[in-house]
Amino acid sequence: MPALSLLIRFLLSAVIGAAGAFGVAAVVAPGATSQARPGPAQSVDLTTEAGEPAAFGLVSIPDAQPVALEALPDDKTLQLVAYAEPGTTPVDPFHPAWTNALGHPRVPAITQFDGGPLANVNCVMAAGAMLARLTFGIVTTGTQVRSFSGDPSGGTDLHALQKAMHDGWGVSFKLGYLTPLQLRSLLYAGAGAVILGWYGEIPDEYSLQKGFVSGHGIYLDGFRPAGLQGDAAYYVEDPLGKPWRGYKGFEVPATYIERFGTVFGGGRIMTAWGFPGGGTPAHYPPLPPSAWPSEDQPEPGAPTPSPAPLPEPGDVPPLEVVPGDIPPAVPVDPGLSFDWPVKTGIYQIDPDLLRCIGPGAPASCPLGLVGIFPKLSTAPPTFPPLAELGTVKLLYADSVQPGVLRVIFTIPDGSAAGLQYWPSDGSGGKLLPPSSIEPMILDGQVVQVASIPVDAGVDYSFVATAGAAGAKAFSAVGTVGQ
């Protein structure tokens, strides 16, 4: 039955001709140390997100000793490639290359509930992680920031955040005890900010934790003056938010946010801020007097004042109360916790594939091009040499928020990264794409970081890929929950 087996595992030439877009190439996982043949094939017959057929086979690696992929260690730094490129001082303080160019939010929301041991008391640290991404292109979590803070328990403040940034990454934010006018000026000029306040001052319609009225830290991504869109507002990304449920932040009227901060700070707002690139831009939009808070508006008939200058950094006064990080009363989606092992070395792409490429292929092989995922833009007429493309290596796998698996891998220079994953039992009928793949710098090397939405209790398999000049290279097969 070998011919039938191959027909099940691979696409027929007629199907390839109809799809007109599949190519061939593979780098299989390292073979077994013994002479035993690979185990039985796991046939997977799925479709792509576009509905095109995609069939391939996996086989068990005999005598395999599965290798668990480690989580990214706390002492490792991920930084966005776009930040490290030449000319990182942005011309546009709102939308430099490493942020969202379409508007707010400029950086993705980062939750304090990242699975760390102090996640319930990490709002200031998670808010600082968002500011670190905007300011320095640093990709981190509240738990990793906390690990450098020198504060092993309880709530934290801006001094602890500053220590973490200095000790962990050798950078620092600006700190100040600001008026609402100064805060508006900074955000309008393109800065992001972490502020501390009393959550009880946030009305229920904007609260992510009704009944939570204690100290809290939030990240502000921008300020909008009053206009056709409504009253003046800040774009808020609250660490209480749950990105796995679609939270991206939203606008909150400026008066609520400023009261949140001034009630807590005794009339001023305890603030850490930074501009993209780490410095203050030479040219930025000054806050016009028409956008000043009502208490700062000039008297009728008074001369029009000049736009407000940016504040100078100053020390935040010692705090008499814990500035936030009070554990919320409601458990955070325990069913979405992610603690499965992520392993490689269990399966490899079916080696029969290699027998079906090039001259001398057995008669049992399907005619035409062998179809494997992922889709190529155009099918190559001949099989390109694999040696020229190189290999794809899985480095780390972890979860930085519930329901999301992060896979870090390398690809050959000059190739394009890809990743496909699927429920291991083939349910759902489709290959799934990651929510994002971003190039980042790790230990001076460019790596690819893929985010994969996963469901608790479901086993998954995945393969990272690299493509160039019609060739595809594959990583080892990763397995989750097996």
C-alpha positions in Angstrom: 0.0 0.0 0.0 2.9 2.5 -0.3 1.4 4.2 -3.2 -1.9 4.7 -1.4 0.0 5.9 1.7 1.8 8.5 -0.4 -1.3 9.6 -2.1 -2.9 10.2 1.3 0.1 12.2 2.6 0.9 14.2 -0.5 -1.1 16.2 -2.9 -1.6 14.8 -6.4 -0.2 16.8 -9.4 -3.7 17.6 -10.5 -4.4 19.3 -7.2 -1.1 21.1 -7.4 -1.9 22.3 -10.8 -5.3 23.6 -9.6 -3.8 25.4 -6.6 -0.8 26.6 -8.7 1.1 27.8 -5.7 2.8 25.0 -3.7 6.6 24.4 -3.9 8.9 21.8 -2.3 11.8 21.9 0.0 12.4 20.6 3.5 15.0 20.4 6.2 14.1 17.5 8.5 14.9 17.2 12.2 18.1 15.3 13.0 17.8 11.6 12.4 17.8 8.9 15.1 21.0 7.6 16.5 20.0 4.0 15.9 19.3 2.2 12.5 15.6 1.8 13.3 13.2 3.1 10.7 11.0 6.0 11.5 7.7 5.1 13.2 4.3 5.1 11.7 3.3 8.2 9.8 0.7 10.6 11.2 -1.2 11.7 8.1 -2.4 15.3 8.2 -4.8 16.5 5.5 -5.8 20.1 6.1 -6.3 23.3 4.3 -4.7 26.7 4.6 -6.6 29.7 5.9 -7.4 30.6 2.3 -9.1 27.2 1.8 -6.3 25.7 -0.4 -5.3 22.1 0.2 -2.2 21.4 2.3 -1.2 17.8 3.0 2.0 16.5 4.6 3.1 13.7 6.8 4.9 13.4 10.2 6.7 10.4 11.4 7.9 9.5 14.8 11.7 9.7 15.3 12.9 6.3 16.6 14.8 6.1 19.9 14.1 9.8 20.2 14.9 11.6 23.5 12.5 14.6 23.3 14.1 18.0 24.1 12.0 20.5 26.0 12.3 24.1 24.8 13.2 26.4 27.7 11.4 29.6 28.4 13.3 32.8 27.6 15.5 33.5 30.7 14.8 36.7 32.6 18.4 37.9 31.9 17.9 37.8 28.2 16.9 41.0 26.3 14.6 41.1 23.3 14.7 44.3 21.4 12.8 45.2 18.2 15.0 45.2 15.1 13.4 48.4 13.9 14.6 50.2 17.0 18.2 49.1 16.5 18.4 50.1 12.9 20.4 53.2 12.0 18.6 56.5 12.7 16.6 55.4 15.7 15.9 58.9 16.8 12.5 59.3 15.2 11.5 62.3 13.0 7.9 61.6 14.0 7.7 61.4 17.8 4.3 59.7 17.5 4.9 56.9 15.0 8.6 55.9 14.7 9.4 52.7 12.8 9.1 50.3 15.7 5.6 51.5 16.7 2.2 51.2 15.2 2.2 53.7 12.3 -1.6 53.8 12.1 -2.3 55.5 15.4 -3.0 54.5 19.0 -2.1 52.2 20.6 1.5 52.6 19.4 2.5 49.6 21.4 0.5 46.4 22.2 -1.2 46.1 25.5 0.8 44.1 28.1 -1.1 42.5 30.9 0.2 42.2 34.5 -1.4 38.7 34.5 1.5 37.0 32.7 1.7 33.9 34.9 4.6 35.2 37.0 4.6 34.5 40.8 3.8 38.2 41.6 1.5 38.9 38.6 -1.3 40.1 40.8 0.9 42.9 42.2 2.7 43.9 39.0 0.7 46.7 37.5 3.5 49.3 37.7 5.9 46.8 36.3 3.6 45.8 33.4 2.9 49.5 32.7 6.6 50.0 32.6 7.0 47.2 30.1 4.8 49.1 27.7 6.8 52.3 28.2 10.0 50.4 27.7 8.7 49.1 24.3 7.7 52.6 23.2 10.9 54.3 24.4 13.7 51.8 23.8 12.1 49.0 21.7 12.6 46.6 24.6 10.2 43.7 24.5 9.5 42.5 28.0 6.9 41.6 30.6 5.9 42.8 34.0 7.4 39.7 35.6 10.8 40.2 33.8 10.8 43.9 34.8 10.0 42.9 38.4 13.0 40.5 38.4 15.4 43.4 38.2 13.5 45.7 40.6 15.2 44.5 43.8 11.6 44.2 45.3 10.7 40.6 45.8 7.2 41.1 47.3 4.2 43.4 47.5 3.4 46.5 45.6 6.0 48.6 43.8 6.5 52.3 42.9 8.3 54.3 40.2 11.6 54.1 42.0 11.5 50.3 41.8 10.6 50.6 38.1 13.5 52.9 37.5 15.9 50.6 39.3 14.6 47.7 37.2 15.2 49.5 33.9 18.7 50.6 35.0 19.8 47.2 36.4 18.1 45.1 33.7 18.8 47.1 30.5 21.1 50.0 31.4 18.4 52.6 30.5 16.1 54.9 32.5 12.9 56.9 32.2 12.4 60.4 33.2 10.6 60.9 36.6 8.5 63.8 37.7 5.7 65.0 40.0 3.6 66.7 37.3 0.6 68.9 36.9 -2.2 67.9 34.5 -1.0 70.6 32.2 2.5 69.1 32.1 1.2 65.6 31.6 -0.9 66.7 28.6 2.1 68.6 27.2 4.2 65.4 27.3 1.7 63.1 25.8 0.7 65.6 23.1 4.4 65.9 22.2 4.7 62.2 21.6 5.8 60.8 24.9 4.3 57.8 26.7 3.9 57.7 30.4 3.3 55.5 33.5 1.2 57.2 36.1 0.1 56.2 39.6 -3.4 56.9 41.0 -6.4 55.8 42.9 -8.5 53.4 40.8 -11.6 54.3 42.6 -11.6 57.6 40.7 -12.2 55.8 37.5 -15.9 55.5 36.7 -17.3 52.0 36.2 -17.8 52.5 32.5 -14.1 52.8 32.1 -13.0 50.5 34.9 -11.6 47.0 34.1 -12.1 45.9 37.7 -15.3 47.2 39.2 -15.1 47.4 43.0 -11.3 47.8 42.9 -10.7 51.3 44.4 -7.0 51.1 45.6 -3.7 52.3 44.2 -2.9 51.3 40.7 -0.4 52.0 37.9 -1.4 52.5 34.2 0.3 53.3 30.9 -0.8 56.3 28.8 0.0 56.1 25.1 -1.3 59.4 23.9 -3.5 62.5 24.5 -6.2 64.0 22.3 -7.5 67.5 22.8 -11.3 68.2 22.8 -12.8 68.3 19.3 -15.2 66.5 17.1 -14.4 63.2 18.8 -15.5 64.5 22.1 -13.9 65.8 25.3 -10.1 65.7 25.8 -9.0 62.2 26.4 -6.0 60.0 27.1 -5.4 56.7 25.3 -5.1 54.3 28.3 -3.6 50.8 28.3 -4.4 49.3 31.7 -2.4 46.3 32.9 -5.6 44.9 34.3 -6.7 44.4 30.6 -6.7 40.9 29.0 -5.2 41.0 25.5 -6.2 37.4 25.0 -9.8 38.6 25.2 -9.1 41.3 22.6 -8.2 44.2 25.0 -6.2 46.9 23.2 -6.8 49.9 25.4 -9.2 52.8 24.8 -9.7 56.5 25.3 -10.7 57.7 28.8 -11.8 61.4 29.4 -8.8 63.4 30.6 -10.5 64.7 33.7 -11.0 61.2 35.1 -7.3 60.3 34.4 -6.0 63.5 35.9 -8.2 63.1 39.0 -7.0 59.5 39.3 -3.5 60.8 39.5 -3.9 64.1 41.5 -6.0 62.5 44.3 -3.3 59.9 44.8 -0.4 62.4 44.5 -1.8 65.2 46.6 -2.4 67.6 43.7 0.2 66.4 41.3 0.7 63.2 39.3 3.5 60.8 39.9 4.8 60.1 36.4 7.5 58.1 34.6 7.8 59.1 30.9 9.9 58.6 27.8 9.9 59.6 24.1 10.5 57.0 21.4 14.3 56.8 20.9 15.0 57.6 24.5 15.7 61.4 24.2 13.5 64.4 23.7 12.8 65.2 20.1 14.2 68.4 18.7 10.9 69.2 17.0 7.6 68.2 18.6 4.0 69.7 18.6 3.6 72.0 21.6 0.3 71.8 23.5 -1.8 74.8 22.4 -3.6 76.8 25.1 -6.9 75.7 23.8 -6.0 72.2 25.0 -5.1 73.2 28.5 -7.1 71.8 31.5 -10.0 74.1 32.4 -8.2 75.3 35.6 -5.3 76.6 33.6 -7.3 78.4 30.9 -6.6 82.1 30.7 -9.2 84.6 31.9 -11.5 86.0 29.2 -9.8 88.9 27.5 -6.4 88.0 28.8 -3.5 87.8 26.3 -3.1 84.5 24.6 -0.4 82.6 26.5 2.4 80.7 24.8 2.1 76.9 24.4 3.1 75.0 27.5 6.7 73.9 27.7 7.7 70.4 28.5 8.4 69.6 32.1 11.8 69.0 33.4 12.5 65.7 35.2 12.6 65.7 39.0 12.6 63.2 41.7 9.3 61.7 42.7 8.7 62.5 46.4 8.8 59.5 48.9 5.5 57.7 49.0 3.5 57.2 52.2 1.3 54.6 50.7 1.9 51.7 48.3 1.3 53.1 44.8 -0.6 50.3 43.3 -0.5 46.6 42.5 -3.4 45.7 44.9 -4.5 42.2 43.9 -7.8 42.2 42.1 -10.7 40.4 43.7 -11.6 38.3 40.7 -9.4 35.4 39.6 -8.0 35.9 36.1 -9.2 33.1 33.7 -7.4 30.2 35.4 -8.7 28.0 32.5 -6.4 29.8 30.1 -3.2 29.2 32.1 -0.5 27.7 29.9 1.9 25.2 31.5 2.3 22.5 29.0 5.8 21.4 28.0 6.9 22.4 24.5 9.1 19.7 23.0 11.0 18.8 19.9 12.5 15.5 18.7 9.2 13.6 18.7 8.3 14.0 15.0 9.9 14.9 11.8 8.6 15.7 8.4 8.1 12.4 6.6 11.5 11.4 5.0 9.6 9.7 2.2 9.3 13.2 0.9 13.0 13.3 0.0 12.7 10.1 -2.2 10.0 11.8 -4.3 12.2 14.8 -5.3 14.3 14.9 -8.4 15.4 12.2 -10.9 15.0 8.6 -9.9 11.9 9.1 -7.7 10.0 5.8 -7.1 7.0 5.1 -9.4 4.8 5.1 -6.3 5.4 8.8 -5.8 2.7 11.3 -7.0 3.5 13.0 -10.3 4.4 16.7 -10.4 5.5 18.7 -7.5 5.0 17.3 -4.0 2.8 19.6 -2.0 3.8 20.6 1.5 3.0 23.7 3.6 3.3 26.6 3.7 2.2 28.0 0.4 4.8 29.6 -1.9 3.9 32.6 -4.0 5.0 30.7 -7.1 5.9 27.0 -7.5 9.5 26.6 -8.5 10.0 24.6 -11.7 12.8 22.6 -10.1 13.9 21.8 -6.6 16.4 24.4 -5.4 19.5 23.2 -3.4 18.7 23.2 0.3 22.3 23.8 1.3 22.2 27.3 0.0 19.2 28.1 2.3 20.4 26.8 5.6 18.4 25.6 8.6 15.7 26.9 10.9 16.4 26.5 14.6 13.9 26.6 17.5 15.5 28.4 20.5 12.8 29.1 23.2 9.1 28.6 23.8 7.1 30.1 26.6 3.9 31.9 27.5 3.9 35.6 28.4 0.1 35.8 28.8 -2.7 33.3 29.1 -3.7 31.6 25.9 -0.6 32.7 23.9 2.5 30.6 23.1 5.6 32.5 22.1 8.1 30.7 19.9 11.6 32.2 19.3 13.6 30.8 16.4 16.3 31.7 13.9 16.2 31.6 10.1 19.0 31.9 7.4 20.0 35.4 6.4 18.0 36.8 3.6 15.0 34.5 4.0 11.5 35.3 5.1 10.1 33.8 8.3 6.9 31.7 8.6 5.2 29.4 11.0 2.2 27.1 10.8 0.6 25.2 13.6 -2.4 22.9 14.0 -4.2 20.8 16.6 -2.2 17.6 16.7 -5.3 15.5 16.1 -6.1 17.4 12.9 -9.3 18.8 14.3 -10.5 22.1 12.8 -9.3 21.1 9.3 -6.9 24.0 8.9 -3.4 25.0 9.3 -3.3 28.1 11.5 -1.0 31.2 11.2 0.5 32.9 14.2 -1.0 36.2 15.3 2.3 37.9 14.6 6.0 37.2 13.7 8.3 40.0 14.6 12.1 40.2 14.0 13.9 41.0 17.2 17.5 41.1 18.5 18.6 38.6 21.1 22.2 38.4 22.3 23.2 40.5 19.3 21.5 38.1 16.9 18.4 38.6 14.8 15.7 36.1 15.8 12.0 35.7 14.9 9.4 35.8 17.6 6.0 34.2 16.8 2.9 34.6 19.0 0.5 31.6 18.7 -3.0 31.7 20.1 -3.7 28.4 21.9 -6.6 26.8 23.8 -6.1 25.1 27.2 -6.3 21.4 27.0 -5.5 21.1 23.3 -2.4 19.5 21.9 -0.6 21.3 19.1 2.2 20.8 16.6 4.0 23.5 14.8 6.8 24.0 12.3 8.8 27.3 11.8 9.9 27.9 8.2 12.2 30.1 6.1 11.7 30.9 2.5 14.0 32.4 -0.2 14.2 32.1 -4.0 11.5 29.4 -4.1 13.1 27.2 -1.4 11.7 26.4 2.0 13.7 25.3 5.1 11.9 23.8 8.1 12.6 23.6 11.8 12.2 20.6 13.9 8.6 19.8 14.6 7.5 21.3 17.9 4.8 19.6 20.0 2.8 21.2 22.8 1.0 19.1 25.4 2.2 15.7 24.2 
